[in-house]
Amino acid sequence: MNGGLQPWQVVREEENGSRYRIGHCATRAEAQRLIQRLRLGGSPESAEGAARYLVERVELRRASTAGARHNRV
């Protein structure tokens, strides 16, 4: 595995444009299952479409080597 990296995130987006990260997942399928669970146990507001859930890929950044000090042995 990738050392515990979870490159997929679930985001809740409100009608007014506010966005909230709900969770991170290892796979897209896992993120979609999380959304299904959230919808099944959802509140009346979510049933009316007041919010929607999105799956987004998280860009994994590598540590920048610019300006970094390396100790060579």
N, C-alpha and C positions, 0 to 999 in steps of 0.2 A: 504494500500500500504506500501511499505518498506521505508517510509520516503524520497521518491524521489530518491532512488538508481536506477541506470541505469546500469545493469550488462552486457550489450552487447555493443560492440564497432565495428564501421566500420573502416577498415583500407584500405588505398590505397597503393598498392605495385607496385613500378616501376620496369621496366626490370633490372635496375642496382642494385636492392635490397633495395633501399631506401623505407622506410615505413613512412606513415603519417596517424595519427588518424584524421578521418573525422568527427566522431560524436559518441555520446553515446546514447543508446536506452534502453527502459524499457523491451522490448521483442525481441526475435530473429526475429519474423515476422516483427516487426517495422524496425529493422535493414535491413532486406532484401528488404523492400519497399523503404527505403532510397537509397539502391544500385540501384534499378530499376529506381528511379527518376534521380539519377546521370548519369546512362547510357543513358536514354532517352534524357537528355539535354547535353550529353557529347560532348567533343571536338573531332576533327578529330583524334587526337592521341589515344584517348581511343577506337575509332572505329577500329583502326588498331591493338589493343591489346598491346599497349605500357605500359599499367597499368592494374592492376586487383584489384578488391575490395573484401575484405574478411570480414566475420563476426566472431568475436572472443568473447568468454566469458571472462569477467573480473573477476579475483579472488578477492573477497571482503575480506579484511584483518580486523581482529579484533584488537583493540588497545591492545598492549602488556601490561600486568600487571607487567612484570619484571621491577623492579626498580621504579615503579610508586608509588606515595604517595597517600594514601586514607585517607580522613578525615571521621572518624566514629562519628556519632551523637548519 
